[in-house]
Amino acid sequence: MSTGGRSARRRTMQVRVDGLTLRVARRGSGPPLLLLTGIGANLDMWQPFERLVRGRELIALDAPGTGLSDRTRCPKRMSGLARLVAALLDELDVAHADVLGYSFGGLLAQELAHRSPERVRRLILCATAQGLPVIPPSPLPALMLVTPARYYDRRLFDLMIPYIAGGRTRRDPGQLEQQAAARLARPPQLLGYAYQLYAASGWSSVPWLWRIKQPTLIIAGDDDPIIPLANPKLMARMIPASQLRVVKGGGHLFLLDEPESVVDDIDAFLDA
């Protein structure tokens, strides 16, 4: 783990990008690390991971249609979302950054590294996959992931998240209490969530994954109901400068329910 001082207080702002107002947060100082989160998620959900990171400036955003960010007028494919993120970096005067993509954000991070390689120094892909062809998730968690209901109702959150997350969240009931407030406080727009599903549907990085030249750290849990481990293993074989770290007993939410298990690996990778 970096030995720098405690991260500064988060600074939240509204940034105008391509006609949209996006909620963005910046925290700490040092080399920038852009955080791209999962489907429907808002930037406040990063707090368990953020509090452990030292010596970096963390940049997070509410994706269009989530949190407090505007929704795009028409749905965008993953390539359009990657262009939007690159435009956001321009507005923030960030020439290039390390990028950490989590779940849905991992798809977006791959697309950004492919389309704007000069903007991405190092790439971290957590609990994510390469798109089609893909080893599918378990049927019940996959069906639950299609709806944003877990963001709107505490009872549905308690019911659904253990099936979706696996790992420590399924084993430790206390994790539900720790994660509920941030998730339920700012649910995604219904249409915004549908637009994210549209962006991910039919997407694949397989045709060009071998062209990603950035050093890449792939982190996956071996108890993830949404992303079977065969997918991260395939990505590690396809990305030339990649390494795979498997979290034993880790579920889909290991960055939120046990971030201490991976933060040292992330720091070491980014410092290499």
C-alpha positions, 0 to 999 in steps of 0.5 A, spaced: 500 500 500 502 506 498 505 510 504 502 517 502 498 521 507 491 520 508 487 522 502 484 529 502 476 530 503 472 528 496 470 534 492 464 533 488 462 537 482 458 538 476 461 537 469 458 539 463 460 534 457 457 534 450 451 537 453 450 533 459 451 534 466 455 529 470 456 528 477 464 527 478 468 526 484 475 527 485 479 525 492 486 525 494 492 527 490 498 524 486 497 520 479 490 520 477 486 513 477 479 513 474 474 509 477 468 506 472 463 502 476 458 497 475 451 497 472 446 502 476 451 504 481 453 511 483 460 514 485 458 514 493 459 506 493 466 507 492 467 509 499 470 502 502 475 502 496 477 509 496 478 510 504 484 505 503 487 508 497 493 513 498 498 517 494 493 517 488 488 522 486 481 518 485 476 520 479 469 517 479 463 519 476 456 517 476 455 514 469 449 517 464 442 516 467 445 514 474 446 517 481 446 525 479 448 525 472 443 527 466 441 521 462 443 521 454 437 523 450 438 516 446 442 510 448 449 509 446 453 503 445 459 502 449 464 506 444 459 512 445 460 512 452 468 511 451 468 517 447 464 521 453 469 519 458 475 521 454 471 528 453 470 528 461 478 527 461 479 533 457 474 537 461 478 535 467 484 537 464 487 530 465 491 528 459 492 520 461 490 516 467 490 509 470 483 506 469 480 501 474 473 498 471 469 494 475 464 489 472 460 494 467 465 499 468 470 494 466 467 493 459 467 501 458 475 501 461 476 496 455 473 500 450 476 506 452 483 503 452 482 500 445 479 507 442 483 512 446 490 508 448 494 515 449 489 516 455 490 510 459 497 508 462 495 502 466 489 498 466 485 494 472 479 490 470 475 487 476 470 482 476 468 483 469 469 479 462 470 480 455 463 480 452 461 475 447 463 469 446 462 469 454 461 463 459 454 465 462 453 467 469 448 463 473 441 463 471 438 466 477 443 472 479 443 473 471 435 475 471 436 479 478 441 483 474 436 485 469 432 489 473 434 495 478 429 493 483 435 492 488 436 500 488 429 502 490 427 497 495 431 495 501 427 488 502 429 486 495 436 489 496 436 484 502 433 478 497 437 479 491 444 482 493 447 475 496 445 471 490 448 477 485 454 478 489 456 471 492 463 472 496 463 475 503 457 479 502 453 472 501 457 469 507 456 475 512 449 478 513 453 485 516 455 486 509 448 488 507 447 493 512 454 496 510 452 497 503 445 499 503 445 506 504 450 508 498 446 504 493 439 506 495 440 513 496 441 515 489 438 509 485 439 509 477 433 512 472 429 506 470 431 508 463 438 510 464 439 503 467 436 500 460 441 504 456 446 501 460 443 494 459 443 496 451 450 498 451 452 492 454 448 487 450 452 484 444 458 487 446 465 484 445 472 486 446 474 479 443 476 481 436 481 487 439 483 485 446 490 482 443 491 489 441 491 492 448 498 494 449 497 497 456 500 493 462 493 490 465 491 487 472 485 483 472 482 481 478 477 476 479 473 472 485 472 465 485 466 465 488 463 470 483 456 468 480 456 473 475 463 473 472 465 465 472 472 465 473 473 462 466 472 469 463 478 473 466 482 467 465 481 468 457 482 475 458 489 474 461 491 469 455 488 474 450 491 481 453 499 481 451 501 485 458 496 482 463 496 478 469 491 475 473 489 475 481 484 471 483 481 473 490 480 466 494 472 466 496 471 473 493 465 474 490 462 480 485 463 485 490 470 484 492 472 491 491 466 493 496 466 487 501 473 486 502 477 491 498 483 490 503 484 483 500 486 487 493 488 494 495 496 492 496 496 488 489 493 494 486 498 499 489 504 495 487 501 494 480 500 501 479 507 503 482 511 498 478 
